[in-house]
Amino acid sequence: MPDMGSSFLSSSDISEQRSIVLLPLGAWEQHGPHLPLDTDTVIINAVVAHALSGIDHPLNQFIVAPTISITASDEHNGFPGTLSTGTQALVDSVVAICRSASWARHICIVNGHGGNTDALRQISSALDYEQIHHSIWSLPNYVGADMHAGHTETSLLLHLDPQRVHLDRLEVGTTGDSRELIEAMRKDGVSAIAPNGIIGDATTATSEHGNAVLDLYRTSLQSHLTQLVSE
């Protein structure tokens, strides 16, 4: 994976009013019996790294903040291993982080976890009110994608870190209309609709599909960051 490089920076390396801060949001939650708890974090870190490696930009223009790897995962309560900040704590911490980046000209929140949607709306509203220059980018959907620990995420992990996928534990989870599943999940949690923690079908995953999805995500984030540079 390309090196994002910000860990080597000192304060004197940063050009004020030119830098764009990227704040990645992952998660630490169950991903069925076959994927690691940090799946969302692995994916978003890879997307950021690959996107930056393909952009021609001045040195140190993009500052990648440490990924927040425990976020709003309350919908996964009841599954061993899941940790969650809840929505309000995530809102408060991200707004405070963005507020502290007054030396940067822009902060881009790069979201890799669907459960952060409510928090992101509140974060954007608060940052707009405080007139803090920001944008929010989340993993884009695509035709054929599933929601959680299924074909999409398992394919990505098979491409990015195949040794961490338990191939002997691949299962079919709950499938159906995504809007109905989201509504049910928000009401009763994942355990009520998917006892094995999978919303989708992990058994159909392939590394080749994971590579294609990563390219889709990378291209989308690159386009967003290129637009920020031009503003």
Secondary structure, DSSP 8 states (H G I E B T S, - for coil): -----GGG--GGG--TTT-EEEEEE--B--BTTTB-TTHHHHHHHHHHHHHHHT----TTSEEE---B-S---GGGTTSTT-B---HHHHHHHHHHHHHH-TTSSEEEEEE--GGGHHHHHHHHHHHHHTT--EEEEE----TT--SBSSHHHHHHHHHH-GGGS-GGG--B-B-S-HHHHHHHHHHH-HHHH-TTS-BSBGGG--HHHHHHHHHHHHHHHHHHHHHHHH-
